[in-house]
Amino acid sequence: MKVPEHLAIIMDGNGRWAEKRNLPRSAGHLEGGKAVVKIIRACLSRGIRNLTLYCFSIENWKRPKEETNYLMGLFSSRMKAEIPTAIKEGIKILHLGKREGLPDDVLSAIDEAKEKTKDGKRLTLQLAINYSGIDEIERATEKALRSGMPFSSLSLLDFVDNPEVPSPDFIVRSSGEKRLSGFLLLQSSYAELGFYDNLWPDWDELMIDIIINDFASRKRRFGGI
């Protein structure tokens, strides 16, 4: 069965998952991290070569400081803890987003993960942290103009954060919300879109099978007939 070469996921619903169970929002983020591990394993076993996870948007800084501090600590600790597994499983970890504004421990974890997993060949995992599609386009435009290359949307893709990663075939979102929230705005021009009701902490390997079946049913014409 045809699988997407690049699957991008907007992970949504951690807070609502926790609130439904009368738990603190941090409990939802912790369970969401467990779902991430399940989804990565499923992508590896099903031959998906590129996976991008929308972890934290620039707009998410509007949340209470207690929550953003918890999330930054979670990103830092989990990235470092998962490096040995990533190396063993052939996962190459990349960061997508703005470095300015991220805490030093998160930047250190990102840099360590990128360096130690750079030889991974089975799965490229992009973690979108402190990310906004508009911000990425602005930064890419600045780099393109400085390069002196002819300005076009095609050449602009050469200046996004990780230009070597192909644009997503399928962008999906959990929790039933039906919007992109600024995710991969430049790269999503011909991506298929999928929206699923399950809150992110409830996602597991079965969801990847549902997504693959959904993707296989789509007829992609790229502007043709």
C-alpha positions as CSV (number, residue, x, y, z in Angstrom):
1,M,0.0,0.0,0.0
2,K,1.2,3.5,-0.8
3,V,2.4,5.4,2.3
4,P,3.2,9.1,2.5
5,E,6.9,9.8,2.1
6,H,6.5,12.7,4.5
7,L,3.8,12.8,7.2
8,A,3.4,16.0,9.2
9,I,1.2,16.0,12.3
10,I,-0.3,18.8,14.3
11,M,-0.4,17.3,17.8
12,D,-3.5,18.9,19.4
13,G,-5.6,18.1,22.5
14,N,-3.2,17.4,25.4
15,G,-4.9,20.0,27.6
16,R,-8.4,18.9,26.8
17,W,-7.4,15.2,27.4
18,A,-6.2,16.2,30.9
19,E,-9.2,18.4,31.7
20,K,-11.7,15.6,30.8
21,R,-10.0,13.5,33.5
22,N,-9.7,16.4,36.0
23,L,-6.0,16.3,35.8
24,P,-3.5,19.1,35.4
25,R,-2.6,20.1,31.8
26,S,0.9,18.9,32.5
27,A,-0.5,15.3,32.7
28,G,-1.9,15.7,29.2
29,H,1.5,16.8,27.9
30,L,3.2,13.9,29.6
31,E,0.8,11.4,28.0
32,G,1.2,13.2,24.7
33,G,4.9,12.5,24.9
34,K,4.1,8.8,25.2
35,A,1.9,9.0,22.1
36,V,4.9,10.5,20.2
37,V,6.9,7.4,20.9
38,K,4.1,5.2,19.6
39,I,3.7,7.2,16.5
40,I,7.4,7.2,15.7
41,R,7.6,3.5,16.1
42,A,4.6,3.0,13.8
43,C,6.2,5.2,11.2
44,L,9.4,3.2,11.3
45,S,7.6,-0.1,11.0
46,R,5.4,1.1,8.1
47,G,8.1,2.7,6.0
48,I,7.4,6.4,6.4
49,R,10.7,8.1,5.8
50,N,10.0,11.6,7.0
51,L,7.9,12.7,10.0
52,T,7.3,16.3,11.2
53,L,5.7,17.0,14.6
54,Y,4.3,20.4,15.5
55,C,5.4,20.5,19.1
56,F,5.2,24.2,20.1
57,S,4.3,27.3,18.1
58,I,5.5,30.8,18.5
59,E,2.0,31.7,19.5
60,N,2.1,29.1,22.3
61,W,4.2,31.5,24.4
62,K,0.9,33.2,25.2
63,R,0.1,30.3,27.5
64,P,0.7,30.5,31.3
65,K,4.4,30.6,32.2
66,E,4.0,27.5,34.3
67,E,2.8,25.5,31.3
68,T,5.5,26.8,28.9
69,N,8.2,26.2,31.4
70,Y,7.0,22.6,31.9
71,L,6.9,22.0,28.1
72,M,10.4,23.4,27.6
73,G,11.7,21.1,30.4
74,L,9.9,18.2,28.8
75,F,11.3,18.9,25.4
76,S,14.8,19.1,26.8
77,S,14.7,16.0,28.9
78,R,12.9,13.8,26.4
79,M,15.2,14.7,23.5
80,K,18.3,13.9,25.5
81,A,16.8,10.7,26.8
82,E,15.7,9.4,23.4
83,I,19.1,10.0,21.6
84,P,20.4,6.4,22.2
85,T,17.2,5.0,20.8
86,A,17.2,7.3,17.9
87,I,20.8,6.3,17.0
88,K,19.9,2.6,17.3
89,E,16.7,2.9,15.2
90,G,18.4,5.1,12.5
91,I,16.4,8.2,13.3
92,K,17.8,11.6,12.2
93,I,16.5,14.4,14.4
94,L,16.2,18.0,13.0
95,H,14.8,21.2,14.5
96,L,12.2,23.3,12.7
97,G,11.6,26.8,13.9
98,K,13.2,29.9,15.4
99,R,16.1,29.4,17.8
100,E,15.9,32.9,19.3
101,G,13.7,32.8,22.4
102,L,14.3,29.1,23.2
103,P,15.9,28.4,26.6
104,D,19.6,27.4,26.6
105,D,18.8,23.9,27.8
106,V,16.4,23.3,24.9
107,L,18.9,24.6,22.4
108,S,21.6,22.4,23.9
109,A,19.3,19.3,23.6
110,I,18.4,20.2,20.0
111,D,22.1,20.6,19.0
112,E,23.1,17.4,20.8
113,A,20.3,15.4,19.2
114,K,21.1,16.8,15.7
115,E,24.8,16.1,16.0
116,K,24.5,12.6,17.4
117,T,21.7,11.4,15.1
118,K,23.0,13.0,11.9
119,D,23.8,9.6,10.3
120,G,20.3,8.2,10.7
121,K,18.9,6.8,7.4
122,R,15.5,5.2,8.3
123,L,13.5,8.2,9.4
124,T,14.1,11.9,9.4
125,L,12.2,13.4,12.4
126,Q,11.6,17.2,12.4
127,L,10.5,18.7,15.7
128,A,8.8,22.0,15.2
129,I,9.5,23.9,18.4
130,N,9.1,27.7,18.5
131,Y,7.7,27.5,15.0
132,S,5.5,29.6,12.8
133,G,5.0,29.1,9.1
134,I,4.9,32.9,8.6
135,D,8.2,33.3,10.6
136,E,9.8,30.6,8.5
137,I,8.8,32.3,5.3
138,E,10.1,35.6,6.5
139,R,13.4,34.1,7.5
140,A,13.6,32.1,4.2
141,T,12.9,35.3,2.3
142,E,15.7,37.2,4.0
143,K,18.2,34.4,3.3
144,A,17.0,34.2,-0.4
145,L,17.4,37.9,-0.9
146,R,20.9,37.9,0.6
147,S,21.9,35.0,-1.7
148,G,21.2,37.1,-4.9
149,M,19.2,34.3,-6.5
150,P,16.1,35.1,-8.6
151,F,13.1,35.4,-6.3
152,S,10.4,32.9,-6.7
153,S,8.3,30.5,-4.6
154,L,10.3,27.6,-5.9
155,S,13.7,29.0,-5.0
156,L,12.3,30.1,-1.6
157,L,11.9,26.4,-0.7
158,D,15.7,26.2,-0.9
159,F,15.9,28.5,2.0
160,V,13.5,27.0,4.5
161,D,14.9,25.6,7.8
162,N,15.6,22.1,6.4
163,P,15.5,22.4,2.6
164,E,16.7,18.8,2.2
165,V,13.5,17.4,3.7
166,P,10.8,17.0,1.0
167,S,7.5,18.9,1.4
168,P,4.8,16.9,3.2
169,D,2.5,14.6,1.3
170,F,0.0,14.4,4.1
171,I,-0.7,16.9,7.0
172,V,-2.9,15.6,9.7
173,R,-4.3,17.0,12.9
174,S,-5.7,15.4,16.1
175,S,-8.6,16.6,18.3
176,G,-11.1,17.4,15.5
177,E,-9.9,20.9,14.8
178,K,-9.8,21.8,11.1
179,R,-7.1,24.3,10.5
180,L,-3.3,24.4,9.9
181,S,-2.5,26.9,12.6
182,G,0.4,28.3,10.6
183,F,2.0,24.9,10.1
184,L,4.3,24.4,7.1
185,L,2.6,27.2,5.1
186,L,5.1,27.3,2.2
187,Q,5.6,23.5,2.0
188,S,1.9,22.6,2.3
189,S,0.8,23.9,-1.1
190,Y,0.0,20.4,-2.5
191,A,-0.2,18.4,0.7
192,E,-3.3,16.3,1.4
193,L,-5.1,17.2,4.6
194,G,-6.6,14.9,7.2
195,F,-8.5,15.8,10.4
196,Y,-9.2,13.2,13.1
197,D,-11.3,13.4,16.3
198,N,-9.0,11.6,18.7
199,L,-7.2,13.8,21.1
200,W,-3.4,13.5,20.8
201,P,-2.7,11.4,23.9
202,D,-5.1,8.7,22.6
203,W,-3.1,8.3,19.3
204,D,-1.4,5.0,18.8
205,E,-0.1,2.7,16.0
206,L,-3.6,2.1,14.8
207,M,-4.0,5.8,13.9
208,I,-1.0,5.5,11.6
209,D,-2.8,2.6,9.8
210,I,-6.0,4.7,9.5
211,I,-3.9,7.6,8.1
212,I,-2.1,5.4,5.6
213,N,-5.4,4.0,4.4
214,D,-6.8,7.5,4.1
215,F,-3.8,8.7,2.2
216,A,-3.9,5.7,-0.2
217,S,-7.5,6.6,-1.1
218,R,-6.6,10.1,-2.2
219,K,-6.0,10.9,-5.9
220,R,-3.3,13.5,-6.2
221,R,-3.3,15.4,-9.4
222,F,-1.0,18.3,-8.7
223,G,-3.0,20.6,-10.9
224,G,-3.4,18.1,-13.7
225,I,-6.4,16.0,-14.7
